[in-house]
Structures are given as structure tokens and as C-alpha cells.
Amino acid sequence: MTTSLLCLAGDGIGPEIMAATKEVVETGCAKNGVKIELPERLIGFRALDDGLSTIPQSVIDAARESDGIVLGPVSHNDYPPREEGGLNPSGVLRKELDLFANIRPARSFAGVRTPTGKQLDLVIFRENLEGFYADRNLHAGSGEFMPVPGVAMAMRLITEHGSERIGRAAFDFAAANGRKRVTAIHKANVMRTSDGLFLETIRRIAGEHPEIQYDEVLVDAAAALLVRDPGRFDVIVTTNMFGDILSDLATELAGGLGLAASLNLGPESAAAQAQHGSAPDIAGQDRANPTSLIGSAAMLLRYLGHVNAASSIEAALGKALASPETRTADLGGPLGTRAFTSVLVDLIQEADI
């Protein structure tokens, strides 16, 4: 059976890091006997330039039919209004495919210097469809509005259903991967009703897992603790906006957003996605570090059951990043995007299996 991953390169450096990711994924799969196909469709400005929206309906339909999606970065802040076709592909796919869980590991690589000198190894489970995110938290319409000129309001959506899904995903992951602690991050001292419902739901799930330690930390304290004592965290479960902010902080502390993998999961779909932005200022210059998207694709392969292929890709990343001579320029190395990709390909092909 052939696994089909729909590749959506996006904007800016997206096409360059997608090309790198496809080459590495093809190599890892070939090395481990996995049949893979990687069709590509246009999203972002290139789709808009073709007279469509930034994510055409045909792409959404193709995503539903694929075994998984590999999503590059997009320049959605620069898109025209929704009425003119400027949709955020990431938000649209999350909503259309019910991708309720955003899983973001923050793990330091051997040899790569971290901002604080501390090593991180934690995983953040971020609820993906609710909270304050106005492009996806309502069935129809936007979750923010202006009732009168000069006054803007935003609605926060927290449901027991959404909280239970992300909570179970976090505890199931912890149980399956030998993780010892799950920490719920919240602001229930201020948002007593919405975060109160979130915590009530997570506590109930925690009660079903006596083998896993459970605690709760306020979001502002969590930000400080990630800097001062990141080792006290193992698995974090939290709501949409808090997870978005804290995962960027954690992965930057682990070595940088350019190294950070990410996977979006739903009941029937999964999407690998780079954590960083589209970096249009270096697009087309062979300067982009493709590690984030490659690592995300490895997460997707692992989720789909191709464990050996995923492990070979992750091992190659670890070896390449461990040596200054085989790093990209953003990490102080001499390599561009294409040369770094070639190093990964060689490492996978040379590895014993």
C-alpha cells in the first residue's frame, strides 16, 4: 500500500523547505521499504494569483482524501481580506478537518546551544479549535467584532468536548511514551468560568491515570518557569492561545523555532506543519533551515505507523545538527538549504538499519 501525503508549500521560504522535506522523506521511506507519494498543490499567494483563494476548495477536498498533509509556512498577515480570497490556510484546514490537537515538542539537540544553557525535553498539547482564535472558534462568522466604532470585542470559546479531547490526547501520549507528569496551564484566577470548565474536565481525565503525576500552573508562572526551570515540565496541556504562545517560547528556549516540529491531529486527519513563519526576506536565497518542516514530517510518518522511516530521518537530523560543519547558517554553520538537505540524504542512506 502506498502512503500519500499532500504537500502544500505555502509562501516565502515554503517552496524551498518543502523541496528539502520531500527529498528527505522520499529517502527515509525508500531506505525503510515504505511506498510514498508526495503530490503538491498550490496554496497562498500562488493560488491567489491563479484567480482562486489562498486555499481553494479543491485543496481542502484533496486534503480530506490524503493520508496526511505536509503544510509549509504562509504569509497570512499579508493576505487581502477574506472577501477577496485571503484565507489563512492553517486555520481553514484545522477547522475543516477537525484538527483539534496541536502537538509541539520542545527538545534540545545535542551540540546546539540554547539561550539559557538549559536542555529541554517536553511536549505541549495545545487545543487547536477554540479559545480566542476568531478564525475558527465559531461555526459561522468571526469570533471578534466591533459593536460600535472604536470598540472591539473578542469571544472565547471553551467547551467540555474540546477540553476532553485535548486532555485525553495529552494523557494517552504520556502513558504511551513513559512520560511521568502532565501539567495543565490556565488562567482560572481571572477567567474562572471558561478556564474553570477546562480544568474541571482535565482533572476528571487525570483521575483515570493515577500512574501519571498531575498538576496545574498559571500561564504567567509557566512562562517564567520555562525560562528558570524547564525540567519541571514533561507534558503540558492547555488552551489554544496559551499553547500557541508557550510553545513558541519553549521551542525558542530549546534551540530555536527553526528546529521545532509540530503535528496537528484530528479524528481522521493529520497535518505536519513547521512552527516558524514564511521568512519572505530570505526566500529564494538558499538560506532557509528546513529542520522544522522535516521534523514535522517525521512526526507525521511516525503517527501513520512508519516508525523506522521516521526514526531514520530524526537520527539524521540529530547527527547533522550535532556538528557545526553540517549546520545551516542560522546555527552558525556553513551550509545552505540544498547542501544541508544533501547531508541528511547521505546520512539516511549510509545508516545501518
C-alpha positions as CSV (number, residue, x, y, z in Angstrom):
1,M,0.0,0.0,0.0
2,T,1.2,3.5,-0.9
3,T,1.0,6.3,1.6
4,S,0.0,9.7,0.1
5,L,1.0,12.9,1.8
6,L,-0.4,16.1,0.3
7,C,2.3,18.8,0.2
8,L,1.3,22.4,0.5
9,A,4.4,24.6,0.2
10,G,2.9,27.9,1.1
11,D,4.7,31.3,0.8
12,G,8.1,32.8,1.3
13,I,10.7,30.0,2.0
14,G,7.9,27.4,1.9
15,P,8.8,26.1,-1.6
16,E,12.5,25.7,-0.7
17,I,11.9,23.9,2.6
18,M,9.1,21.8,1.1
19,A,11.5,20.6,-1.7
20,A,14.0,19.7,1.0
21,T,11.4,17.9,3.1
22,K,10.1,15.9,0.1
23,E,13.7,14.7,-0.8
24,V,14.4,13.7,2.8
25,V,11.1,11.9,3.3
26,E,11.5,10.1,0.0
27,T,14.9,8.9,1.1
28,G,13.8,7.9,4.5
29,C,10.9,5.9,3.1
30,A,12.9,4.3,0.4
31,K,15.5,3.2,2.9
32,N,12.9,1.6,5.0
33,G,10.7,0.0,2.4
34,V,7.8,2.5,2.6
35,K,6.0,3.3,-0.6
36,I,5.3,7.0,-0.6
37,E,3.8,9.6,-2.9
38,L,4.0,13.3,-2.3
39,P,1.6,15.2,-4.6
40,E,1.8,19.0,-4.3
41,R,-1.0,21.6,-4.6
42,L,-0.8,25.4,-4.6
43,I,-1.9,27.5,-1.6
44,G,-1.1,31.0,-0.5
45,F,-0.2,33.8,-2.9
46,R,0.5,31.4,-5.8
47,A,-3.1,30.1,-5.6
48,L,-4.5,33.6,-5.2
49,D,-2.5,34.7,-8.3
50,D,-4.3,32.0,-10.2
51,G,-7.6,33.7,-9.5
52,L,-8.5,31.5,-6.7
53,S,-8.4,31.9,-2.9
54,T,-5.3,31.3,-0.8
55,I,-6.7,27.8,-0.1
56,P,-9.1,26.7,-2.8
57,Q,-11.9,24.2,-2.1
58,S,-10.2,21.7,-4.3
59,V,-7.2,21.7,-2.0
60,I,-9.4,21.1,1.1
61,D,-11.1,18.2,-0.7
62,A,-7.7,16.7,-1.6
63,A,-6.5,17.1,2.0
64,R,-9.5,15.1,3.1
65,E,-8.6,12.3,0.8
66,S,-4.9,12.1,1.6
67,D,-3.3,10.0,4.3
68,G,-1.7,13.1,5.7
69,I,-0.7,16.7,4.9
70,V,2.6,18.5,5.0
71,L,1.9,22.2,5.4
72,G,4.6,24.8,4.8
73,P,4.6,28.4,6.2
74,V,2.2,31.0,4.9
75,S,2.2,34.8,4.9
76,H,-1.4,35.1,6.0
77,N,-0.9,38.5,7.7
78,D,-0.2,39.9,4.2
79,Y,-3.2,38.4,2.6
80,P,-6.1,40.5,1.3
81,P,-9.4,40.4,3.2
82,R,-11.4,37.2,3.4
83,E,-13.9,38.7,0.9
84,E,-11.1,38.9,-1.6
85,G,-9.9,35.3,-1.1
86,G,-7.4,35.9,1.7
87,L,-8.0,32.9,4.0
88,N,-5.4,31.5,6.5
89,P,-4.8,28.0,5.1
90,S,-3.7,26.7,8.5
91,G,-6.8,27.9,10.3
92,V,-9.1,26.7,7.4
93,L,-7.5,23.2,7.4
94,R,-7.7,22.9,11.2
95,K,-11.4,23.8,11.1
96,E,-12.4,21.8,8.0
97,L,-10.5,18.7,9.1
98,D,-11.3,18.9,12.8
99,L,-7.6,19.1,13.7
100,F,-8.3,19.6,17.4
101,A,-4.8,18.8,18.7
102,N,-1.6,20.7,18.0
103,I,1.3,18.7,19.4
104,R,4.5,20.7,19.7
105,P,7.7,19.1,21.2
106,A,10.4,21.3,22.6
107,R,13.5,19.2,22.6
108,S,17.1,20.4,22.6
109,F,19.5,18.9,20.1
110,A,22.9,17.7,21.2
111,G,25.6,20.3,20.4
112,V,23.1,23.1,19.6
113,R,23.5,26.0,22.1
114,T,20.3,27.1,23.9
115,P,19.7,30.7,25.0
116,T,19.8,29.8,28.7
117,G,22.2,26.9,28.6
118,K,19.4,24.6,29.8
119,Q,18.3,21.5,27.9
120,L,14.6,21.0,27.3
121,D,12.6,17.8,26.6
122,L,8.9,18.5,26.9
123,V,5.8,18.2,24.7
124,I,2.9,20.8,24.6
125,F,-0.6,19.7,23.7
126,R,-2.5,22.7,22.5
127,E,-6.2,22.7,21.9
128,N,-6.5,23.9,18.3
129,L,-10.1,25.0,17.5
130,E,-11.4,27.0,20.4
131,G,-10.2,29.8,22.7
132,F,-9.9,33.3,21.4
133,Y,-9.0,32.4,17.8
134,A,-11.6,34.2,15.8
135,D,-11.0,32.5,12.5
136,R,-12.0,29.0,13.8
137,N,-13.9,29.2,17.1
138,L,-17.4,29.7,15.7
139,H,-19.4,27.5,13.3
140,A,-20.1,30.6,11.1
141,G,-18.8,34.1,11.2
142,S,-16.0,35.6,13.1
143,G,-15.3,35.4,16.9
144,E,-14.4,39.0,17.1
145,F,-16.5,42.1,16.1
146,M,-17.0,45.8,16.6
147,P,-20.4,46.6,18.0
148,V,-19.8,50.4,17.6
149,P,-16.9,52.3,16.1
150,G,-13.9,52.4,18.4
151,V,-14.9,49.3,20.4
152,A,-13.6,45.8,19.5
153,M,-14.7,42.6,21.3
154,A,-13.5,39.0,21.1
155,M,-15.3,35.9,22.2
156,R,-13.5,33.0,24.0
157,L,-14.9,29.5,23.4
158,I,-14.2,26.7,25.8
159,T,-16.2,23.5,25.7
160,E,-16.2,20.3,27.7
161,H,-15.9,18.4,24.5
162,G,-12.9,20.3,23.2
163,S,-11.2,20.2,26.6
164,E,-11.8,16.4,26.9
165,R,-10.4,15.7,23.5
166,I,-7.1,17.6,24.1
167,G,-6.9,16.3,27.7
168,R,-7.2,12.6,26.6
169,A,-4.7,13.1,23.8
170,A,-2.2,14.5,26.3
171,F,-2.7,11.7,28.9
172,D,-2.8,9.0,26.3
173,F,0.5,10.3,24.9
174,A,2.1,10.5,28.3
175,A,1.0,6.9,29.1
176,A,2.2,5.5,25.8
177,N,5.6,7.3,25.9
178,G,6.7,6.8,29.5
179,R,6.1,10.5,30.4
180,K,5.7,11.0,34.2
181,R,3.8,14.2,34.6
182,V,1.0,16.2,32.8
183,T,0.7,19.9,33.7
184,A,-2.5,21.9,32.9
185,I,-1.7,25.6,32.1
186,H,-4.5,28.0,32.7
187,K,-5.6,31.5,34.0
188,A,-8.6,30.3,36.1
189,N,-7.9,33.0,38.7
190,V,-9.2,35.5,36.1
191,M,-11.2,33.5,33.6
192,R,-13.0,31.5,36.3
193,T,-15.8,30.2,34.2
194,S,-14.0,29.2,30.9
195,D,-10.7,28.0,32.4
196,G,-12.7,26.6,35.3
197,L,-14.5,24.3,32.8
198,F,-11.2,23.4,31.2
199,L,-9.6,22.5,34.5
200,E,-12.6,20.6,35.7
201,T,-12.5,18.4,32.6
202,I,-8.8,17.8,32.7
203,R,-8.9,16.9,36.4
204,R,-11.5,14.2,35.6
205,I,-9.2,12.7,33.0
206,A,-6.3,12.9,35.3
207,G,-8.2,10.8,37.8
208,E,-8.3,8.0,35.3
209,H,-4.5,8.0,35.2
210,P,-3.1,7.5,38.8
211,E,0.2,6.4,37.3
212,I,0.8,9.9,35.9
213,Q,1.5,12.9,38.1
214,Y,-0.8,15.8,37.5
215,D,-0.5,19.5,38.5
216,E,-1.7,22.9,37.4
217,V,0.2,26.1,36.8
218,L,-0.9,29.6,36.0
219,V,0.1,30.7,32.5
220,D,2.2,33.6,33.6
221,A,4.1,31.5,36.1
222,A,4.5,28.8,33.5
223,A,6.3,31.3,31.2
224,A,8.7,32.2,34.0
225,L,9.3,28.5,34.9
226,L,10.0,27.6,31.3
227,V,12.9,30.0,31.4
228,R,14.1,29.3,35.0
229,D,13.3,25.6,35.5
230,P,12.1,23.9,32.2
231,G,12.9,20.5,33.6
232,R,9.9,20.6,35.9
233,F,7.7,20.2,32.8
234,D,7.1,16.9,30.9
235,V,3.8,17.1,29.1
236,I,1.8,20.4,29.0
237,V,-1.9,20.5,28.1
238,T,-3.5,23.9,27.6
239,T,-6.0,26.0,25.6
240,N,-5.4,27.5,22.2
241,M,-3.8,30.9,22.7
242,F,-1.8,29.9,25.8
243,G,-0.4,26.9,23.9
244,D,0.4,28.9,20.9
245,I,2.5,31.4,22.9
246,L,4.1,29.0,25.3
247,S,5.1,26.5,22.6
248,D,7.0,29.3,20.7
249,L,8.7,30.3,23.9
250,A,9.6,26.7,24.8
251,T,10.9,25.8,21.3
252,E,13.0,29.0,21.2
253,L,14.5,28.1,24.6
254,A,15.2,24.6,23.2
255,G,17.3,26.0,20.4
256,G,15.1,28.0,18.1
257,L,11.8,27.9,16.1
258,G,13.7,26.8,13.1
259,L,14.3,23.4,14.8
260,A,10.7,22.9,16.1
261,A,8.5,20.2,14.8
262,S,4.7,20.3,15.0
263,L,1.8,17.9,14.3
264,N,-1.9,18.7,14.0
265,L,-4.2,15.8,14.7
266,G,-7.9,15.1,14.2
267,P,-10.1,12.0,14.3
268,E,-9.4,11.2,10.7
269,S,-6.7,13.6,9.5
270,A,-3.2,14.7,10.4
271,A,-1.1,17.6,9.2
272,A,2.7,18.2,9.7
273,Q,3.4,21.9,10.0
274,A,6.5,24.0,10.5
275,Q,6.3,26.2,13.6
276,H,8.1,29.2,12.1
277,G,6.8,31.8,9.7
278,S,7.4,32.2,5.9
279,A,10.5,34.5,6.2
280,P,10.0,36.3,2.9
281,D,13.2,38.3,3.4
282,I,15.4,35.3,2.8
283,A,13.1,33.5,0.3
284,G,14.9,32.2,-2.8
285,Q,18.4,32.7,-1.3
286,D,19.2,29.1,-0.3
287,R,19.4,30.3,3.4
288,A,16.4,28.6,5.0
289,N,16.8,25.9,7.6
290,P,14.3,23.1,6.7
291,T,14.7,21.3,10.0
292,S,11.3,22.3,11.4
293,L,9.3,21.0,8.5
294,I,11.4,17.9,8.1
295,G,11.0,17.1,11.7
296,S,7.2,17.7,11.5
297,A,7.0,15.3,8.5
298,A,8.9,12.7,10.6
299,M,6.3,13.1,13.3
300,L,3.6,12.5,10.7
301,L,5.3,9.4,9.4
302,R,5.5,8.0,12.9
303,Y,1.8,8.8,13.6
304,L,1.0,6.9,10.4
305,G,2.9,3.8,11.6
306,H,6.1,4.3,9.6
307,V,8.2,4.3,12.7
308,N,11.5,3.2,11.1
309,A,11.3,5.8,8.4
310,A,10.6,8.5,11.0
311,S,13.4,7.3,13.2
312,S,15.9,7.4,10.4
313,I,15.0,11.0,9.5
314,E,15.2,12.1,13.1
315,A,18.5,10.4,13.6
316,A,19.9,12.1,10.6
317,L,18.7,15.5,11.8
318,G,20.4,14.8,15.2
319,K,23.7,13.9,13.6
320,A,23.7,16.8,11.2
321,L,22.9,19.3,13.9
322,A,25.5,17.9,16.3
323,S,28.3,19.1,14.2
324,P,29.0,22.8,13.4
325,E,30.3,21.8,9.9
326,T,26.9,20.3,8.9
327,R,24.6,23.1,10.2
328,T,22.8,25.8,8.3
329,A,24.0,29.4,8.6
330,D,21.3,30.4,11.2
331,L,23.0,28.0,13.6
332,G,26.5,29.2,12.8
333,G,27.2,26.6,10.2
334,P,28.3,27.0,6.5
335,L,25.5,25.2,4.7
336,G,22.6,26.5,2.7
337,T,19.2,24.7,2.4
338,R,20.2,22.4,-0.5
339,A,23.6,21.4,1.0
340,F,22.0,20.7,4.4
341,T,19.4,18.5,2.6
342,S,22.2,16.6,0.8
343,V,23.8,15.9,4.2
344,L,20.6,14.5,5.6
345,V,20.1,12.3,2.5
346,D,23.6,10.9,2.8
347,L,23.2,10.2,6.5
348,I,20.0,8.3,5.9
349,Q,21.4,6.3,3.1
350,E,24.6,5.5,5.0
351,A,22.9,4.5,8.2
352,D,22.6,0.8,9.3
353,I,19.0,-0.5,9.6
